[in-house]
Amino acid sequence: MLVGIFSFQNTTEVKAVSFVHTFKKTTMVSRSEQKDDFTYDFTRIKKPKLKAKTDWLTDKIGKNSGNDHYYRVATNKWVSTDDVALVNKGINRPITISTGHNIWKFNYKTYEFTYTGRRLAAGTWASDERIQLPRGISYCKVGPNEWIQNIHY
């Protein structure tokens, strides 16, 4: 009889994952000259475009001198924050609210939020996912398909 004993001593820390979700065919830009720590020049890339309803990992954000913001989706390929939703998963950050908030449900196919008619009581709630829609509207997940709106942290 052969008996094996295995021990897993190395643990891997799971880090937060950020990606952008496209709503339509999305134009990309390339970054060129850096103006300061956060400001760059961006140039439109004619082809290719990102396909509609696709997800792309992102790791950086940049802006131009006109205060337009962009997420990096590939080496020197960026998309406008106005054209995509930013999704942060695995953030594991508690949210403290001092008053009740409306609870929304999320449609993962359409990226639309619908009011449930219920409210979340004041208190501290676990949250491991955040979705920021274009123009800064954000939702934080506080339960199984339960979300509250515009909590910034």
Salt bridges, closest charged atoms under 4 A:
ASP41 OD2 - LYS35 NZ 3.46
ASP55 OD1 - HIS21 ND1 2.67
ASP59 OD2 - ARG72 NH2 2.45
ASP83 OD1 - LYS24 NZ 3.91
GLU129 OE1 - LYS141 NZ 3.92
GLU146 OE2 - ARG118 NH2 2.85
